[in-house]
Amino acid sequence: MLIKVFGAAVQGIQASVITIEVNCSKGIKFMLVGLPDASVKESHERIVSALQVNGYKFPRQQIVINMSPADIRKEGTAYDLPLAIGIMAASESLKSEKLEQYIIMGELSLDGTILPIRGALPIAIKARELGFKGLILPNKNAKEAAVVNNLDVYGVDNISEVVRFFNEEAELEKTVIDTRNEFNNAQQVFEFDFADVKGQENVKRALEVAASGGHNLIMIGPPGAGKSMMAKRMPSILPPFTLHEALETTKIHSVAGKIGSETSLMAQRPFRSPHHTISDVALVGGGAYPQPGEISLAHNGVLFLDELPEFSRSVLEVMRQPLEDRCISISRSKFSVEYPASFMLVSSMNPCPCGYYNHPEKECVCPGGAVQKYLNKISGPLLDRIDIHIEIVPVPFEKISDKTPAEASYEIRKRVIRAREIQEIRFKDEEGVYCNAQMTPKLLAKYASPDNAGLELLKTAMDRFNLSARAYDRILKVSRTIADLDNSENIQPKHLAEAINYRNLDRESWAGK
């Protein structure tokens, strides 16, 4: 008997429906075709054990299974459940009338327990798009898939539940969540808050500007000055997710297997902080079977690179293209996948190997030229993509011991949201541009042209501080954001002055250049 069961394959962050054709006839062979990988071929042993433990017989017949389309590679153990159900239906141990209405996915353990899979959310989206009535998958993935409306999502723990459901011996409980309510309630809860940060008002202001315009930022300062502490608080002042952003970010984390069983839709912007020993593949994504890297897991959020010069130069250089294009394309001989990578880069570094160059109290012990050599570990093209450079000095004792609470993230966030709303209106007709950091030279000329006084100030600053030509556009972008925070339609000299102050590493005098 020939039966068709439906599963799904995930490539990038998109899913494709896989038709599993099972034919049982006279004979004793078991054949599985359609470009399955080794883990899919191994499903035979898991299915035999799962059926036997739960009181079902594995058919003593010739079984031929084709996974179509055959040009898409089938990877992983998530096909165990649909293969098992297909085999039972083809051997007439299970009623097949409702099979065509559902996509079925899940990994089987030897006792029939159904284990979680990756990519449940993209699969649910594809199931709704193609008009399937429902999706049957592991219970631990049910909340994640139930984000998709107009689709019946059933979470199951054991293969016997699925068999009884199709044999109409028992009903499955539909997973229903109030997506908007859960999403809105989780948006205001943050582990870290700027109210804990004493002093460092100029640095907090730079972080506010960076969050308001989506600008990349680097902090330079000695050990213990608070660089990492403030970077961890960046998500608390970024604008809240829109539902579209949350869905897109959740899809990436779903494909990577980073969604917890109690999570439905991600409500907070991601904060990723990889160690400096990370490889270039782990950072940008890839591998024999491509998976999203840290830059994609930070999509719509923050990628924090602590101690930037300690990262391998090759690792830093592979970020240049994603920083510009806001996506990463991974190509293999037979296919290519594209992952979004629109993240905000926040990085930190010591000013020199010993960490105390320009320190107000401690003396730098690095030999001559070491400061410049240390800075040169970061290439000019990468530094060119960082809009804001801010120096940090240690907080004096008077500030540390001050009991007065600092400004909370909630208050800073309100100003950031107002600035982003201005930019949303400004760029409503510009495709792919959502904040000031994404402005092209054409948009800079249109929205960020200073007046004569501002141009004179900019000329003076570039001559006096020996600023490079690459700093010009960055200063205009940042000054446009500062003007938005000031609710000013035009860029004023004071806005330019503050933006110029955020280009420390471009100054010829910095680090004794």
CORCOR-V395997 format. One line per field, one symbol per residue. phi: phi as a letter, one per 30 degrees, with the letter a starting at -180 (. if undefined). psi: psi as a letter, one per 40 degrees, with the letter a starting at -180 (. if undefined). burial: # if it has 24 or more other ideal C-beta (glycine too) atoms within 12 Angstrom, else .. Layout:
# CORCOR-V395997
phi=???
psi=???
burial=???
This chain:
# CORCOR-V395997
phi=.cbcbcbaccbicccbdccccbbcbdkbdbbbbjiddddddddedddedddddciccddcbdccbcccdddcdcbicddeddddddddddcicbdcdcdddbcbblcccdcjdccdbciddeddddddeciddabcaeedcdddddeddhbdcccbcbdddddddddicaccdddbbdeddddddddccbdcbdddccihddddddddddddciddbbccadeidjddddddceedcdededddddddddedddddiccddccccdccddbcbddddddddddcjkjecebdcddddceibbcccdhedddeddddddddddddciabcccbdcabbbcdacbcdcbbaddaedjbdiddbccdcddeiddddddddcdeedddccdbcbdcceddeeddddddddddeeddddddddddddddddcdccdicbbddcddedddddcbcdddddddddddddddchdddddeddddddddddddddhcdcdceddddddddcbeddddddhid
psi=hhihihaiihhbeiiihhhhhhhhahaeihhhiffiaddddedddddddddddeeihhhgihhhhhhiieehhhiaeeedddddddddddefehhededeeihhiihhideeihiiiifddddddddddeeidihhiideeddddedhifhhhhhididdddddddefeiiihhhhigdddddddeeehidiiedehhafddddddddddddefiiihhhiiieeeddddddeddeeiiiiidddddddddddddefehidehchheihihhgiieeiiddddeiaidghiiaddddeheahhhhhgdeeiidddddeedddddefihhhhideiiihhifgihhhiiiieiddefhehddihheiiheddddddedhidddddehdhhhihiihiddddehehiihiddddddddddddddddddfdehheheiddehiddddddefhiadddddddddddddefiideeddddddddddddddefhdihiddddddddeffdeehdeiff.
burial=#.######################.....#.#.#.#...##.##.###.##..#.#.##.#.######...####################.##.#.##.#########..#################...#.###############..#############.##.....#..#.#.#..##...#..#..##..####..#####################.#################...###############...############.#.#.#######..#####################.##..##.###.##..###.#......#################.#####....#.#...###.##.##...##############..........##.#..##.###.##.##..##.....#######...##..##.#...#..##..##..#.#...###############.....#.#.#############..##..
